[in-house]
């Protein structure tokens, strides 16, 4: 997902936390799991709330799992 280069504040914060953990001297593992389907569903749901956005959202049907 490129959290080290992503413009969204959420991902920049996640990356900063990873750097903090790495510098702590404690043993660690970092797992970056991308929940793509849920993200797209949220984006399309938000688009449907905008006038004219429901047309674009209605063309796709997403299901996770």
Secondary structure, 3 states (H helix, E strand, C coil): CCCCCCCCHHHHHHHHHHHHHHCCCCCCCCCCCCCHHHHHHHHHHHHHCCCCHHHHHHCCCCCCC
